[in-house]
Amino acid sequence: MKKCFKFTFLSVLLALWATDLLAAPQNKPAKTSKTTKNSPSPKQPIVKEEVGKADFPSTIGLPEIEVKAKQAILIDDQTGTVLMEKNADDLMPPASMTKIMTAYLVVEKIKAGVIQPETLMTVGKEGWRTEGSSMFLNINDQVSVLDLLKGVIIQSGNDASIVLAQGLSGSEETFAAEMTQRAHALGATHTTFKNTTGLPHPDHNTTARDLIILAQHAIHDHPDYYSLYGEKSFTYGKITQGNRNPLLYKNIGCDGIKTGHTDASGYGMVASCVHDGRRYILVVNGLPSMQARADEATKLMNWAFHTFASVTIFKAQDLVEQIPVWYGQENTLPLTVEKDAVVLIPHLAKKDLKIKVSYQTPLEAPIQRGTVMGKITITSAALPKPMEFPLVAAITIERAGFFKRIKDSMTYLIWGIPKQEGKI
């Protein structure tokens, strides 16, 4: 009797191995955890997402504000959420807002080692005699790249822009073509630069949305040079000129970025302000005067500060869920988010948030840390479409040995899929 039992048990093991019955239970459709209303309590895990610089979710639909600018767009920099827009994809002359890209390309060449901040450049006739705003360079002056960069950013010097372009690329036209190519690579695909200054040219155009993209890159790609946009004055040749950005003087957290004006474009600006730890970026254009530009930009920034709130759903690396794993050295896999996931919504809509966690189960080892295993979906009446954040494996789980896999198979055959832990 004992021999017969041993023979039978050994036969079962061999059959399991030979027929590949040790495979994990077949994956079922996405498992959805309990949906919760309202934002999590402080004891629950919390999240935020960083959207790519050229990726804008749909505009939030509830609050509205009158916009006098011909073109405008306002975004929350952290999530990329568009808070307000008006004709944001219309082609328009960028005027001196062009110089955001001029300066960006110069800084890239500094960081690539093509030039140094202290490299001297010679002022030629083209730069010296150019019209419009000026650094007041003299012909044949030897000026450092850093001083020229300050002249471009702080003083909006057309002469400085041309001297840099000629010194780096041989001609302004060649440098402007490089600017266009680089802008397209950054995501500003509707932009064409024909010069480095923003002086009128029939084919020199951009959009308000493209300027937002370029501003985000200037802020995040070169933070050590972005600080120049916040400097209120610069002196060259005993001539001191103030920064033309009116928001720098209003004590509302503005630290950049660039104004512009021509007869064709009207008065415009790209502005960036930080309020309660969040950065907002604004473009307005087509306004009739400097005062109208300052008033419009201030109004729109204050509207954003006081209308919207960020809600943290889960923080990076917090435990969101635990799900069963088959044939692994661990029986459960903790799920987390790699980056904080934050939703920006109107203050009045915070209580309407609904949070849903979904994932595939059961899973079979091995599983590598960081692998996407599911998602968090956030819905609200104030969001035109759900916002989603990926759930990833918090740890690596290696495949278990032979006998552990047999045990897991027998457990499934007898008891089925175990109950799951860590539900929200």
LOKELUM-425641 format. One record per residue (C-alpha): residue in one letter; x, y, z. Coordinates in nm, 4 decimals. Example, Ala and Ser with C-alpha at 12.3 -4.5 7.8 and 13.67 -1.06 7.14 Angstrom:
BEGIN
   res          u          v          w
     A     1.2300    -0.4500     0.7800
     S     1.3670    -0.1060     0.7140
END
This chain:
BEGIN
   res          u          v          w
     M     0.0000     0.0000     0.0000
     K     0.2803     0.2422     0.0928
     K     0.4741     0.1560    -0.2207
     C     0.1679     0.2144    -0.4321
     F     0.1134     0.5601    -0.2752
     K     0.4777     0.6612    -0.3331
     F     0.4579     0.5465    -0.6908
     T     0.1365     0.7388    -0.7512
     F     0.2666     1.0669    -0.5966
     L     0.5900     1.0458    -0.7988
     S     0.3869     0.9863    -1.1132
     V     0.1817     1.3012    -1.0463
     L     0.4979     1.5088    -1.0083
     L     0.6446     1.3744    -1.3281
     A     0.3164     1.4338    -1.5094
     L     0.3058     1.7920    -1.3908
     W     0.6576     1.8509    -1.5139
     A     0.6178     1.6697    -1.8431
     T     0.2857     1.8250    -1.9428
     D     0.3821     2.1767    -1.8320
     L     0.0941     2.1973    -1.5868
     L     0.3246     2.4038    -1.3671
     A     0.2315     2.7092    -1.5700
     A     0.0663     2.9874    -1.3728
     P    -0.3120     3.0232    -1.3781
     Q    -0.4225     3.2038    -1.6928
     N    -0.4313     3.5809    -1.6615
     K    -0.7784     3.7201    -1.6187
     P    -0.9018     4.0564    -1.7436
     A    -0.7780     4.3621    -1.5606
     K    -0.8615     4.3426    -1.1938
     T    -1.0155     4.6634    -1.0671
     S    -0.9921     4.7636    -0.7076
     K    -1.2632     4.9427    -0.5197
     T    -1.3302     5.2919    -0.6521
     T    -1.2999     5.5633    -0.3925
     K    -1.4568     5.9076    -0.3939
     N    -1.2758     6.2210    -0.2791
     S    -0.9033     6.2609    -0.2344
     P    -0.7139     6.0185    -0.0051
     S    -0.6792     6.0923     0.3628
     P    -0.3314     6.1947     0.4830
     K    -0.2719     5.8357     0.6065
     Q    -0.3208     5.6937     0.2588
     P    -0.0492     5.6926    -0.0056
     I    -0.0404     6.0001    -0.2361
     V     0.0919     6.0669    -0.6297
     K     0.1894     6.3197    -0.9138
     E     0.2772     6.2932    -1.2787
     E     0.5221     6.4966    -1.4913
     V     0.3924     6.5352    -1.8421
     G     0.6320     6.5681    -2.1286
     K     0.7058     6.9264    -2.2198
     A     0.5217     6.9069    -2.5487
     D     0.2307     6.6959    -2.4232
     F    -0.0741     6.8948    -2.3137
     P    -0.3850     6.7289    -2.1664
     S    -0.7207     6.8788    -2.2600
     T    -0.8287     7.2097    -2.1115
     I    -1.0173     7.1952    -1.7818
     G    -1.3731     7.2965    -1.8588
     L    -1.5310     7.4635    -1.5550
     P    -1.3776     7.8068    -1.4800
     E    -1.3709     8.0754    -1.7479
     I    -1.2146     8.4181    -1.7698
     E    -1.2323     8.6990    -2.0239
     V    -0.9141     8.7165    -2.2316
     K    -0.8369     9.0380    -2.4196
     A    -0.5212     8.9144    -2.5901
     K    -0.5573     8.7959    -2.9497
     Q    -0.3590     8.4820    -2.8685
     A    -0.3103     8.3334    -2.5228
     I    -0.2363     8.0118    -2.3371
     L    -0.1750     7.9384    -1.9683
     I    -0.0496     7.6056    -1.8346
     D     0.0437     7.4385    -1.5097
     D     0.4049     7.3428    -1.5721
     Q     0.4109     7.0387    -1.3431
     T     0.1281     6.8453    -1.5072
     G     0.1156     7.0253    -1.8413
     T    -0.2547     7.0937    -1.7873
     V    -0.3868     7.3758    -2.0056
     L    -0.5844     7.6071    -1.7771
     M    -0.6896     7.8549    -2.0439
     E    -0.6265     7.9074    -2.4142
     K    -0.7398     8.1366    -2.6933
     N    -0.6243     8.0979    -3.0532
     A    -0.3197     7.9159    -2.9163
     D    -0.2444     7.7480    -3.2500
     D    -0.2816     8.0555    -3.4708
     L     0.0369     8.1627    -3.6471
     M     0.1652     8.4949    -3.5140
     P     0.4854     8.7036    -3.5272
     P     0.6823     8.6358    -3.2064
     A     0.8692     8.9696    -3.2059
     S     1.1437     8.9647    -2.9394
     M     1.0010     8.6477    -2.7821
     T     1.2132     8.4961    -3.0605
     K     1.5129     8.5551    -2.8364
     I     1.4083     8.2691    -2.6064
     M     1.5240     8.0360    -2.8835
     T     1.8237     8.2521    -2.9713
     A     1.9488     8.2283    -2.6130
     Y     1.8584     7.8590    -2.5846
     L     2.0746     7.7660    -2.8809
     V     2.3664     7.9766    -2.7548
     V     2.3511     7.8032    -2.4150
     E     2.3423     7.4625    -2.5840
     K     2.6611     7.5505    -2.7679
     I     2.8221     7.6623    -2.4425
     K     2.7317     7.3335    -2.2765
     A     2.8548     7.1383    -2.5787
     G     3.1935     7.3066    -2.5454
     V     3.1716     7.4905    -2.8781
     I     3.2350     7.8201    -2.6965
     Q     3.2967     7.9344    -2.3405
     P     3.1096     8.2071    -2.1495
     E     3.4287     8.4146    -2.1520
     T     3.4908     8.3713    -2.5277
     L     3.5199     8.7134    -2.6940
     M     3.3251     8.8015    -3.0073
     T     3.3772     9.0979    -3.2375
     V     3.0922     9.3367    -3.3160
     G     3.0506     9.3644    -3.6929
     K     2.8643     9.6173    -3.9042
     E     2.5420     9.4145    -3.9230
     G     2.5060     9.3939    -3.5492
     W     2.6148     9.7498    -3.4864
     R     2.3694     9.9108    -3.7270
     T     2.0635     9.6925    -3.6654
     E     1.7405     9.8677    -3.5690
     G     1.5210     9.8224    -3.2639
     S     1.6133     9.7471    -2.9027
     S     1.9871     9.7568    -2.8456
     M     2.2660     9.6701    -2.6074
     F     2.4445     9.9769    -2.7504
     L     2.7424     9.7864    -2.8799
     N     3.0136     9.9725    -3.0708
     I     3.1616     9.8437    -3.3942
     N     3.4741     9.6286    -3.3397
     D     3.3992     9.5928    -2.9672
     Q     3.5257     9.2662    -2.8163
     V     3.2410     9.1347    -2.5985
     S     3.2206     8.8115    -2.3993
     V     2.9571     8.5527    -2.4863
     L     2.8111     8.5825    -2.1354
     D     2.7706     8.9598    -2.1640
     L     2.6117     8.9204    -2.5063
     L     2.3760     8.6588    -2.3631
     K     2.2767     8.9014    -2.0875
     G     2.2251     9.1672    -2.3520
     V     1.9883     8.9346    -2.5399
     I     1.7901     8.8158    -2.2369
     I     1.7802     9.1202    -2.0083
     Q     1.8127     9.4126    -2.2508
     S     1.6504     9.2410    -2.5525
     G     1.9436     9.3582    -2.7641
     N     1.9006     9.2972    -3.1354
     D     2.2664     9.3860    -3.1850
     A     2.3772     9.1238    -2.9316
     S     2.1615     8.8583    -3.1005
     I     2.3209     8.9207    -3.4398
     V     2.6775     8.9267    -3.3024
     L     2.6226     8.5882    -3.1348
     A     2.4687     8.4397    -3.4493
     Q     2.7522     8.5559    -3.6731
     G     3.0182     8.4481    -3.4272
     L     2.8716     8.0989    -3.3902
     S     2.7370     8.0186    -3.7369
     G     2.8935     8.2700    -3.9749
     S     2.5670     8.4446    -4.0556
     E     2.2364     8.5292    -3.8922
     E     2.0468     8.3369    -4.1606
     T     2.2375     8.0143    -4.0879
     F     2.1887     8.0514    -3.7139
     A     1.8150     8.1195    -3.7616
     A     1.7851     7.8008    -3.9686
     E     1.9513     7.6116    -3.6806
     M     1.7020     7.7710    -3.4413
     T     1.4109     7.6469    -3.6520
     Q     1.5515     7.2959    -3.6754
     R     1.6146     7.2774    -3.3019
     A     1.2713     7.4216    -3.2181
     H     1.1060     7.1501    -3.4266
     A     1.3116     6.8839    -3.2485
     L     1.1880     7.0215    -2.9144
     G     0.8253     6.9941    -3.0281
     A     0.7594     7.3487    -3.1521
     T     0.6778     7.2247    -3.5007
     H     0.4731     7.5233    -3.6176
     T     0.7580     7.7699    -3.5676
     T     0.9817     7.9198    -3.8367
     F     1.2641     8.1601    -3.7525
     K     1.4087     8.3824    -4.0232
     N     1.6240     8.5915    -3.7889
     T     1.7504     8.5931    -3.4308
     T     1.5850     8.9185    -3.3232
     G     1.2157     8.8946    -3.4036
     L     1.2273     9.1913    -3.6393
     P     0.9456     9.1739    -3.8969
     H     0.9692     8.9102    -4.1701
     P     0.6694     8.7628    -4.3549
     D     0.7778     8.4032    -4.2887
     H     0.8961     8.4523    -3.9288
     N     0.6125     8.2958    -3.7263
     T     0.5254     8.0827    -3.4272
     T     0.2210     7.9989    -3.2115
     A     0.1407     8.0667    -2.8488
     R     0.1508     7.6920    -2.7808
     D     0.4939     7.6590    -2.9403
     L     0.6249     7.9437    -2.7245
     I     0.5057     7.7543    -2.4158
     I     0.7080     7.4530    -2.5294
     L     1.0217     7.6610    -2.5874
     A     0.9802     7.8342    -2.2518
     Q     0.9518     7.4995    -2.0716
     H     1.2744     7.3827    -2.2324
     A     1.4537     7.7064    -2.1426
     I     1.3416     7.6664    -1.7811
     H     1.4098     7.2959    -1.7345
     D     1.6967     7.2190    -1.9712
     H     1.9220     7.5065    -1.8629
     P     1.8236     7.6082    -1.5082
     D     2.1670     7.7605    -1.4413
     Y     2.1181     8.0083    -1.7282
     Y     1.7430     8.0514    -1.6859
     S     1.8172     8.2685    -1.3805
     L     1.9312     8.5432    -1.6223
     Y     1.5664     8.5949    -1.7216
     G     1.4886     8.7049    -1.3667
     E     1.7591     8.9713    -1.3456
     K     1.6003     9.3169    -1.3389
     S     1.8827     9.5139    -1.5006
     F     2.2176     9.4875    -1.6789
     T     2.4866     9.7477    -1.7388
     Y     2.7109     9.7525    -2.0445
     G     2.9297    10.0431    -2.1522
     K     2.8091    10.2473    -1.8536
     I     2.4508    10.2197    -1.9819
     T     2.2097    10.0451    -1.7482
     Q     1.8866     9.9057    -1.8903
     G     1.6014     9.7430    -1.7018
     N     1.4353     9.4151    -1.7861
     R     1.1183     9.4783    -1.9880
     N     0.9184     9.2022    -1.8121
     P     0.6596     9.3908    -1.6001
     L     0.5761     9.0906    -1.3799
     L     0.9263     9.0859    -1.2324
     Y     0.8362     9.4005    -1.0398
     K     0.4964     9.2892    -0.9035
     N     0.6074     9.0529    -0.6246
     I     0.3916     8.7646    -0.7463
     G     0.6657     8.5043    -0.7896
     C     0.7572     8.5789    -1.1506
     D     1.1129     8.4858    -1.2551
     G     1.0961     8.5192    -1.6378
     I     1.0772     8.5006    -1.9241
     K     1.0547     8.7463    -2.2306
     T     0.8507     9.0289    -2.3777
     G     0.8066     9.1259    -2.7416
     H     0.6577     9.4006    -2.9559
     T     0.6350     9.4973    -3.3207
     D     0.3613     9.6787    -3.5103
     A     0.2623     9.3494    -3.6724
     S     0.2500     9.1423    -3.3530
     G     0.1288     9.3966    -3.0990
     Y     0.2509     9.3662    -2.7405
     G     0.3152     9.0170    -2.6134
     M     0.5067     8.8228    -2.3533
     V     0.5966     8.4826    -2.2201
     A     0.5768     8.4855    -1.8394
     S     0.6576     8.2262    -1.5751
     C     0.5615     8.2527    -1.2091
     V     0.5867     8.0203    -0.9096
     H     0.2994     8.0258    -0.6592
     D     0.2675     7.7867    -0.3628
     G     0.5387     7.5684    -0.5107
     R     0.3751     7.5367    -0.8545
     R     0.5017     7.6962    -1.1740
     Y     0.2597     7.8521    -1.4202
     I     0.3642     7.9576    -1.7710
     L     0.1680     8.2119    -1.9730
     V     0.1793     8.3480    -2.3275
     V    -0.0220     8.6525    -2.4337
     N     0.0097     8.8394    -2.7610
     G    -0.1622     9.1004    -2.9749
     L    -0.2302     9.3541    -2.7001
     P    -0.2480     9.7263    -2.7817
     S     0.0019     9.8689    -2.5296
     M     0.2643     9.7931    -2.2668
     Q     0.0123     9.8690    -1.9919
     A    -0.2490     9.6391    -2.1457
     R     0.0140     9.3634    -2.1635
     A     0.1103     9.4075    -1.7991
     D    -0.2530     9.4193    -1.6845
     E    -0.3579     9.1136    -1.8861
     A    -0.0637     8.9009    -1.7733
     T    -0.1138     8.9957    -1.4079
     K    -0.4873     8.9246    -1.4244
     L    -0.4422     8.5811    -1.5820
     M    -0.1671     8.4744    -1.3436
     N    -0.3675     8.5780    -1.0368
     W    -0.6699     8.3937    -1.1766
     A    -0.4655     8.0741    -1.2015
     F    -0.3222     8.1162    -0.8510
     H    -0.6639     8.1485    -0.6885
     T    -0.8824     7.9239    -0.9059
     F    -0.6920     7.5955    -0.9211
     A    -0.5520     7.3522    -0.6664
     S    -0.3293     7.0485    -0.6976
     V    -0.4435     6.7208    -0.5437
     T    -0.1797     6.4593    -0.4718
     I    -0.3178     6.1107    -0.5251
     F    -0.0076     5.9004    -0.4466
     K     0.3536     5.9900    -0.3783
     A     0.6430     5.8259    -0.5580
     Q     0.7412     5.4885    -0.4116
     D     0.4369     5.4672    -0.1819
     L     0.2571     5.1324    -0.1637
     V    -0.0536     5.1478    -0.3801
     E    -0.1526     4.7798    -0.4007
     Q    -0.0262     4.4240    -0.3512
     I    -0.1139     4.1490    -0.5962
     P    -0.0476     3.7726    -0.6004
     V     0.2517     3.6299    -0.7863
     W     0.2892     3.2684    -0.8971
     Y     0.6141     3.0704    -0.8981
     G     0.8113     3.3545    -0.7460
     Q     1.0421     3.3739    -0.4464
     E     0.7802     3.6146    -0.3052
     N     0.4067     3.5449    -0.3040
     T     0.2897     3.9052    -0.3517
     L     0.4117     4.1981    -0.5582
     P     0.3850     4.5529    -0.4189
     L     0.2820     4.8116    -0.6772
     T     0.3883     5.1761    -0.6656
     V     0.4324     5.4839    -0.8814
     E     0.7755     5.6005    -0.9916
     K     0.6820     5.9711    -0.9899
     D     0.4377     6.1672    -0.7819
     A     0.0978     6.1801    -0.9525
     V    -0.0800     6.5119    -0.9141
     V    -0.4074     6.6313    -1.0604
     L    -0.4713     7.0043    -1.1013
     I    -0.8405     7.0933    -1.0799
     P    -1.0568     7.3866    -0.9677
     H    -1.0763     7.4244    -0.5900
     L    -1.4506     7.3551    -0.5896
     A    -1.4058     7.0203    -0.7667
     K    -1.1596     6.8614    -0.5239
     K    -1.4310     6.6626    -0.3444
     D    -1.5544     6.5072    -0.6694
     L    -1.2355     6.3138    -0.7493
     K    -1.2724     5.9382    -0.7961
     I    -0.9723     5.7040    -0.7863
     K    -0.9605     5.3575    -0.9453
     V    -0.6725     5.1077    -0.9455
     S    -0.6640     4.8346    -1.2103
     Y    -0.4136     4.5623    -1.3011
     Q    -0.3778     4.2149    -1.4500
     T    -0.3825     3.9184    -1.2124
     P    -0.2487     3.6617    -1.1441
     L     0.1124     3.7216    -1.2516
     E     0.3965     3.4796    -1.3063
     A     0.7564     3.5391    -1.1935
     P     1.0130     3.6564    -1.2869
     I     0.9119     4.0237    -1.2635
     Q     1.1582     4.3107    -1.2859
     R     1.1321     4.6197    -1.0697
     G     0.9873     4.9138    -1.2642
     T     0.7798     4.7000    -1.5024
     V     0.4394     4.8550    -1.5701
     M     0.1745     4.6288    -1.4160
     G    -0.1392     4.8432    -1.4227
     K    -0.2676     5.1965    -1.3859
     I    -0.4428     5.4467    -1.1613
     T    -0.7364     5.6264    -1.3227
     I    -0.8611     5.9601    -1.1881
     T    -1.2004     6.0955    -1.2903
     S    -1.3950     6.4082    -1.2012
     A    -1.6681     6.6232    -1.3494
     A    -1.4020     6.8963    -1.3754
     L    -1.1795     6.6808    -1.5969
     P    -1.2853     6.6444    -1.9610
     K    -1.1243     6.3004    -1.9725
     P    -0.9777     6.0602    -1.7136
     M    -0.6160     6.1068    -1.6105
     E    -0.4052     5.7921    -1.5879
     F    -0.0821     5.7123    -1.4031
     P     0.1159     5.3884    -1.4529
     L     0.1518     5.1386    -1.1687
     V     0.4922     4.9677    -1.1598
     A     0.6498     4.6779    -0.9740
     A     0.8150     4.8086    -0.6582
     I     1.0588     4.5161    -0.6331
     T     1.2174     4.2443    -0.8454
     I     1.0820     3.8933    -0.7870
     E     1.2932     3.6064    -0.9161
     R     1.1455     3.2772    -1.0301
     A     1.1188     3.0179    -0.7512
     G     1.2708     2.6711    -0.7516
     F     1.1039     2.3508    -0.8692
     F     0.9375     2.2491    -0.5427
     K     0.7996     2.5995    -0.4720
     R     0.6400     2.5975    -0.8183
     I     0.4842     2.2561    -0.7470
     K     0.3464     2.3915    -0.4200
     D     0.1958     2.6956    -0.5960
     S     0.0344     2.4740    -0.8600
     M    -0.1210     2.2484    -0.5981
     T    -0.2417     2.5511    -0.4030
     Y    -0.4152     2.6853    -0.7119
     L    -0.5697     2.3492    -0.8001
     I    -0.7082     2.3092    -0.4467
     W    -0.7826     2.6631    -0.3284
     G    -0.7904     2.8771    -0.6372
     I    -0.6460     3.2324    -0.6547
     P    -0.5765     3.3706    -0.3064
     K    -0.7533     3.6771    -0.1797
     Q    -0.5713     3.9981    -0.2563
     E    -0.4211     4.2422    -0.0132
     G    -0.3721     4.6125     0.0122
     K    -0.6879     4.7374    -0.1556
     I    -0.7499     5.1104    -0.1533
END
